[in-house]
């Protein structure tokens, strides 16, 4: 939505970056959803695009993944949390697929049990 509005209004990423007081590459990451957009930035974006914050703000649940893989461990017992923006639709799709696989596993185990 933001990308479409920005392009429709003929505003470059460079100009939007200046509005947010950041560099174009950081703004690009924000536009792609890779970097969080702070509340005050939402307001600036809305003003620049001449829309309400609600029209452009895309709420995504941020999922925190605790990874105790040694590559993320600083050996002091502190672990780093990684934040991922994962759309709920993707999570639901994967949960449905997991349910389907569990059902198939159950059916295959039953088939094996009957053949014994």
Secondary structure in CASP SS format (residue, H / E / C, confidence):
PFRMAT SS
TARGET T0000
AUTHOR 0000-0000-0000
METHOD secondary structure of the structure
MODEL  1
X C 1.00
X H 1.00
X H 1.00
X H 1.00
X H 1.00
X H 1.00
X H 1.00
X H 1.00
X C 1.00
X C 1.00
X C 1.00
X C 1.00
X H 1.00
X H 1.00
X H 1.00
X H 1.00
X H 1.00
X H 1.00
X H 1.00
X C 1.00
X C 1.00
X C 1.00
X C 1.00
X H 1.00
X H 1.00
X H 1.00
X H 1.00
X H 1.00
X H 1.00
X H 1.00
X H 1.00
X C 1.00
X C 1.00
X C 1.00
X C 1.00
X C 1.00
X C 1.00
X C 1.00
X H 1.00
X H 1.00
X H 1.00
X H 1.00
X H 1.00
X H 1.00
X H 1.00
X H 1.00
X H 1.00
X H 1.00
X H 1.00
X C 1.00
X C 1.00
X C 1.00
X H 1.00
X H 1.00
X H 1.00
X H 1.00
X C 1.00
X C 1.00
X C 1.00
X C 1.00
X C 1.00
X E 1.00
X E 1.00
X E 1.00
X E 1.00
X E 1.00
X C 1.00
X C 1.00
X C 1.00
X H 1.00
X H 1.00
X H 1.00
X E 1.00
X C 1.00
X C 1.00
X C 1.00
X C 1.00
X C 1.00
X E 1.00
X C 1.00
X E 1.00
X E 1.00
X E 1.00
X E 1.00
X E 1.00
X C 1.00
X C 1.00
X H 1.00
X H 1.00
X H 1.00
X H 1.00
X H 1.00
X H 1.00
X H 1.00
X H 1.00
X H 1.00
X H 1.00
X H 1.00
X H 1.00
X H 1.00
X H 1.00
X H 1.00
X H 1.00
X H 1.00
X H 1.00
X H 1.00
X H 1.00
X H 1.00
X H 1.00
X H 1.00
X H 1.00
X H 1.00
X H 1.00
X H 1.00
X H 1.00
X C 1.00
END
